[in-house]
Amino acid sequence: MTSSGMSTDRLRPSRRTVLLGLAASAATSVVAAPTAWADPAPYEAVHYWSKIFEDTVKKVGGAPGPITRAVAIMHLSMYDAANSVTPIGRPYLAKQPLSGPTSLNAAIATAAYTVLRGLFPSVYFDGNYGFALSQDAASVPQADKDRGAVLGRAAAEALLKARADDGSNASATYTPDGVPGAWRPTGREAAATPQWGNVRPFGLTAPAQFRPPLPGGFTTYDALLRSTQYADQVNEVRVLGGHADTPVTQVTRTADQTQIAGFWANDLDGTYKPPMQLFQHTRIIARKYALNVTQNARLFALLGAALADAGIACWDAKYNTAIDLWRPVSAITLADTDANASTPHDPAWRPLSSYADGTSFTPPFPAYVSGHATFAGAWSRVLQTHFNTDAITFSATTTDTYEGGITRRFTTLSAAADENARSRVYLGVHYRWDSEQGLRLGDSVARHVTDTLL
């Protein structure tokens, strides 16, 4: 406990490190998920494969960009397959031709399976695929199932081919600017996926289509660091996001703010990562509204595309602008280099976020803008558009085993997104403007995606 009475115990110890991409090249195969449908609700194909993807992320890890790219490809292929069998909107790429009665379930399952096998070649999905195919009613002829499998495979292969040259595999090196204010490594990892802001989007016209203004509107590191706005940002995270009191800083974070930080964290491998937490919340809400399989196919496809483009746009802001902003741990422990008398130098400060061994952890990429906030803004807008309301009440429990099953309740989608964004300050890894501008960026991306796709 600190002198302010709040707990400083790290909620999320993880023994794993953050990887720079999806760990699909692991030497041994692993089972992706329990084969059977463990949910108390009746089997539903879109939810099933969404959960399989979530469990895969927990096993193989990866950076946010590659994860959102993969889940977008999967859900868009499932949508194109479903839309070919039962028209529900415009195709993402194209409708596949029908040659006779076709199993919708087999089409969706085969599309998902084909994508997952293509993107995660070391992971074993055959049991999941067999279980999914078995969910067709006994009265469905085998020929209908076979036609569904052919159609689903074609839809998936079309998506995989379309994304093969999207820039996601481009080699990239990153050289920090090397001046006060510029991002530099803060721990064990080098800069993660610095090329991601150049990946071809799924719906946006360009990664920089909605690029946010630079932090505080400043165009140079020197002007930024000397400003009162910068000092306010640093001092807020210093007192709200610290791991413990120091001779310089008294941490004022409340117990509820500490819980918020842990509920939304999901930074480290072994967790379901921020994008898949949002898919978990979407499944909860979709069940509440009793969406059918085709409605889910469209909603999850739009969400996948929006989150993928949010990740690309966010990484463009992080790496492709004049200021690659350093993280709070650098700003606070190196405050004696910023020429700003209003930012106390605290060499002992550490963020709340840490590994299991107590070593502080900060995500290995520039601070501005926040990925969590950008994803949250996109998620909120997609769901608000689909359900035509913000006033949706739901509760969710984090599946991050390191967090002890924290449950939070929300009465609006925007409240959940706002809390997600704020959590990054409480965790000590972001400034307020990272979160605020991230929410705006994600919202803009999602508005474009929902206006122009499907």
N, C-alpha and C positions, 0 to 999 in steps of 0.2 A: 504493500500500500504506500502511496505517496502521502506527503503532509496534507494534501488536499482531500484525502480520503478515498481516492479512486484506485481501482486495481490496476497494477501494471503487468500482471501475468499475461504472457502472449497467448492468445486464444488458438492460434493456428500453427502448432509446430509441424514442420514437414521435414522429412529426411531426404527429400528429392530436390533436384536443381531444375531451373528453368532451361528448357531446350530452345534452340533457335528455330526449329521447325517441327513438323510432325515426325514422330519417331517411328516412321513406317519401315525403316531399314533395320530394325532389330533382328538379331541373328536367329531367334527362336520364335515360333508361333505361340500365341496365347489365345485362349477362348475369349471372345469379345464380351460376352455377357451370359448370364443364365439363359438357357434356351427357352424355358417355359415363360408364359405370361404371368408375372407375379402380381400384377395390379388387381385390386378387387373389382375394378370396373371391367365390363366386357372387352374382349380383344378388339383393338382398332389398329389398322395397319400403319397409319402415319405416326401415331403415338408410339407404337412398338419400335419402329426403326429410329425414331427420334431418341428413344431411351437407349437403344443399342449404340447409337453414335455417342451419346453422353458417356456410357460405360467405356467405350473405346478410348475416349479422350482421357478418362481417369487412368487408363492403363498405359497409354503411350505418350501422353503429355503433348507439348507443343506450344508455340507462340500463338497469340490471338489471331493474327492474320491468316496463317495457314489453316487454323481450325475453322474460321468462318468461311473461307473459300471452300473447304471440303464439305461443310454442312450445307452450303448453298447449292453446290453441284448435286448433292444427294437429293435435297428436297425439290429442286427445280426439275430434276429428271423424274422424280415421283409424280410431280404435278403434270409434266408433259405426258407421262404415261396415263395417268388418270384422266386427263382432259381428252386424250385420244379415245378412251373407252366411253366416258360419260362427259360430254362437253359442259364445261363450267366457266369458261373464259377464253381469253386469247392465249395461244400457246406461247411459251417462252422462246423456243426455237421453231418447232413445227409439230403438227399432229402426225402421228404414225398411222398408216392405213390399217383398216380393219378388214380381215378376210373371212369373218364369220363371228358368231357369238364368242365373247372374250371375257375371261375372268378379270374383274377389276383388281381383286386381291393379288392374283398372280402377277399382274402387270406392275403394280406398286412394289410388291416384294422383290421382283426380279430387277427392277430399276434400282432400288436401294442396294441390293446385294451386289449388283454389277459395279456400282460406283464404289462401294466400300472395298470390294476386292481390288479394284484398280488403284485406289488411293492408299490403302493399308495392306499391301501384299503379304506382310508377315503375320497378319491377324487372321484367325480362323473364324469365318462367319457361316460355314456350311450348316452347322446345327441350327443357327438362327433362321437361315433360309428355309431349311426343311420344316421347321416348326411353323413359320409363317405360311408356307404353302398348304400345310395341313389344316389351316383355319377356314379354307373354303368348305362350304356345305357339301355333304356327301352326294347331294343331288347334282352338283356341278359336274358336267362331263369332263373327262380328262382332256378331250380336244380343246375345250374352252380354256382350261388351265394352260395347255401348251401354247395356244395362241397368245394368252396373256404374258407368258414368259418371253416369247419371241418379241412381242411389242415392248415390254419393259426393258429388255436388253437393248433394243434398238434406240429407245429414248435415252438410256444411260450412256451408251456409246457415243451418241451424238453430242451430249453435254461434255463428256470427257474429251472428245476430239476438239470441240469448240474452245475449250479452256487449255488445251495442251501448250499453246504458245502465248499465254497471257502475261508472261514476265515473272511469274511466281518462282520460277527456278533460276532466275538470273543470278549470276554471281555478283557479290557486292562487298566492298570494303568500306569501312567508315573511319575517317580520321577526325577526332574531335578538334574543335576550333582552338582549344588550348588557352583560352583567356577566361578570366573571372566571369561567371554567368553562363558559360558554355557547358553543356553536358560532358561528363566524364564518367568512366566506369565507377560504380559505387560498391562493388563486391566481387563475386566470383565470376561473373559473366561479362563477356564483351557485348558490344551493341547488338541487339537482337533485330533481325530482319530489316536492316536499313533500306533495302530495296523495295519494301512493301508499298510505299507511296507511289511507286511507278507501275504497279500491277494494273492491268486493264480491268476496269470496273464491270460489274454485271448489268447495271442500269444507268449509272452516271455517264455523262459525256466525257468526263475527264476526272482524274483524282482531285484536282484543284478546283473543281466546279463551285464548291461552296467553302473554299479555304477561309478560315477565320482570320480576323486581324491579328497582328503580332501581339504578344503580351503587353497589355496596357496601351497599345498603340505605338510603342517605342520601336524604332528601327535599328538601334545599335545597342550592344551590350552595355556600353558605358552609360548612355542615357537611361536605360532601364534600371541599372543597379543603383544609380544615384537618386532615383525617384522616391517620393513618399508612398506611391502606390506599391512599389516593390517591397518596401519595408513593411507595409501593412500585411501584405501577402505572406511574407516570411515569418513575421511575428505571430500571425494567427496559427500557422501550422506548427510553429515551435512550441506553443503552449497546449495545443489541442492534440498534436500527433506524436508527442514524445513518449518513449518507452517508460521513462522514470524521471523523477526530479534530478536536477544537477545543481552544482553550485551557482549556475547562472539562470536556470529555467525551472519554474514550478509548473508542473503539468496540471491543467484544469479540466481535462476531459472527464465527463461524467461516466457512470457505469453504463448507462444506456448508449452513450456514444461509443464506448468500448465494444459493446455488443454489436452495434451497427457496423463498426469496422470489421469485426470478425465475420458477421453474416455475409457481407458482400465481397470479402477478400478474394479467395479463389485464385491467387496468383501463381501458386506453385504446382509443379507436376504432382499428380496424385489427387488433385481436385478436379472438379468438372469445368473449371475455368469460367470466366464471366459470361461468354456467349451462351454456354450450355445451361448455366443457371437461369438465364432468361428464357430458354426453351422449356426448362422445367416449369417455370411460372406460366408459360403459355399453355402447356398441357393442362395445368390446373384450371385455368380460366376457360379453355376450350371445353373441358368436361362440364364445368358449371353451366355453360350455355348449350350443352348437348349438341355440339357440332357433329355433323356426319363426316364420313371419310373424305368425300370430295371437298367439302368446305374446309376441312383440316388441311387437305393437300394444297389448296390455294393459299390459306393463311400462312402455313409453315414455309411455303416457297417464297412468298413475299417477305416474310421475316428473314429467311436465309439470305436472300439477295440484299435486303437492307442492311443486315449486320455485316455482310461481306464488304459492301461498299462503304459502310461506316468505318470499318477497319482500314480500308485503303485510304480514305479521305483523312482519317486520323493520323496515319503514318506519314502521309504527305505533309501534314502540319508539323509533325514531330521532326522530320528529317530534311524537308525540302525548302525550308524558308531561311531567312536571314538570322534567325535566333533559334538555336537548339537548346532550350532552357535546361539548366542544371536542376537536379532534384533537390528537395529540401535538405537532405542530409549533407549535401555539398554546400548549399547556400549557408547553412547554419554553422557547420564546422569550419568553413573557410570565410566566414563573414569579415575577417580582418583583411580580406583582399578586395572588398566590394566598394570601398570609398564611401560608405553610407554609415554615418554615425548612429542611425536609428535601428540598425540590425546588430544586436549583441553577438559577439563572438563566443560560441559555446562549443569548444572542441570535444566535450564529453557527450553531446547530444546524440541520441540514436532514435530512429523511428520505432513505433510500436511493432511494426512488421518485422518478423524474424524467422530464422530457421529453428529447427528443433534444438540445435546446440546453443541457441541464444545469440548467434551471430545475426546482426541486423540484415534485413533484406529489403532492397528496393528494386523494382522492375528495371531491367537493363535496357532502357531507351529513354529519350528525352521526356521531360515532364509535360510539355504543352503540345497538344491538349490531352486530357485524360481519356484513355481507351475505355475504361469502365463507363464514364459519363457519356461518351459518344455512342457506345452500344446501347446504353440505357435510354438515351434520347430517341434513338432509332426504334427500339423496341416499343416504347410508349406510343410513338406516333403510328406505327403499323397497327397496333391493337386498337388504338382510339379510332383509326380510320375504319378498320374492319367492323367493330362493334358500334360505331357511331356514338360513342360516349367515352368520357374519362372516368365516370363514376362506377368503377368496378371494384367490389370488395373481394379480397382473397387473402389467404394465409399461406405461407410457405415455410418449409423447414430446410435449412441447408443440408446437403448430403455430404459435405466435407467432414470426414470423420475426425479431423483435427479440431473442429469447432464445437463438438459436443452437441450437435443437433439443435442449433439455435432456430427458433421460430419467430417470424415477424408477421404482423397483420397490417394490411393496407386498405384504405377506402377509395383510393383513386390510383389509376395507372401512373399519373404524373407524380404523385407522392412517392410511389415506389422508385421511380426514376430519379427524383430529386434526392432521396435518401441514398441511393446507390452512388450518386455523384459525390455527395457530402462525405460519404464513408472514407473516401480516399484522403481527405484532410485528417480525419480522426486516426487513420492508419499511419499517417506521417509520411506519405509518399507523393502527395500532390498539394498544389496551392489551390485556393478557391477559384481563381480565374481559369485554371485547367479544367475544372469541373463545370463551371458555368458555360464556357465556350464549347466544351465538349457536348453538353446537352443540346446547345443550339445547333451545332454541326450535325449531330445525329438526327435531330428533328428535320433539318433541311434535307438531308440525304433521304430519309424515309418518305418525306412528302413527295420527292421526285420519283422514287421507286414505285410508290403506290399509285401515283398519277400516270405513270408511263408503262408499267409492266402488267401483264396478265389481265 
